[in-house]
Amino acid sequence: MTNPYGQQQPYGQQPQQPGYGPPSGGMPAPYGQPAPYGQPAPYGQPPTGGYGTPGYGVPGYGMPGGGDINQIKDYKGWAIASLFLGGLILGIFAIMKSNEVGTYKMQGNYMMAEQASRTTKTLCLVSSILGGLGCVLFLFAFLVPLIVYGVS
């Protein structure tokens, strides 16, 4: 098939109309791909280390202090245990926050994952303390009178 100017177009390509397209005549890099060698990153995008991945070691990006994302704990086991120890409400919130840690880690949002991990730890700690106090109160309220007055 020929275009109105009599030139043959390669199969599968759309005809290029004059006045449209990139100003330099070249094709821009696809979204998420690194800029050509020696070219700065486009405005508003972080520097990349190749294939659209963030440049590791670049200040201001990634995990603060260069830590490993796997070091952020989600405390899921403790959250499930706090469901039984400290009550349903705090346990449910602890499990929800623990799930948020995993979600933020999967997204690569290190700051929010760390914050959700600290919140989960706090909820689990408060729930465990309340559960311990509840056990002590149970001992004094029910078992001590049984021992003092005896079971006859």
Secondary structure, 3 states (H helix, E strand, C coil): CECCCCCECCCCCCCCCCCCCCCCCCCCCCCCCCCCCCCCCCCCCCCECCCCCECCCCCCCCCHHHCCHHHCCCCHHHHHHHHHHCCHHHHHHHHHHHHHHHHHHHHCCHHHHHHHHHHHHHHHHHHHHHHHHHHHHHHHHHHHHHHHHCCC
